[in-house]
């Protein structure tokens, strides 16, 4: 079960459940793999213009706490299967822990 207050989000691909947790370690792993700050990726998500490399690295880093066996390339295959929009949505939910201003405005 996901908990966005802890930087968690869940998704399912081909009947298998995955849990993404964007912790401080995941943020550092992302920055190392992508070669740029996490804040750049957040701007990309908000503008729906996140590069393939960034989205793949972000999903991979977020999966490491609960799914250490998933490789960077396998994270890319998961994005292929769920679609870019769904992957960006999942990461947006998980990233609210670091950037609470991403919370959707109440109408």
PyMOL commands that set and color helices and strands:
alter all, ss='L'
color gray80, all
select helices_A, chain A and resi 4-6+24-34+38-46+52-63+72-82+84-95+100-102
alter helices_A, ss='H'
color red, helices_A
select strands_A, chain A and resi 8-13+16-21
alter strands_A, ss='S'
color yellow, strands_A
deselect
rebuild
show_as cartoon
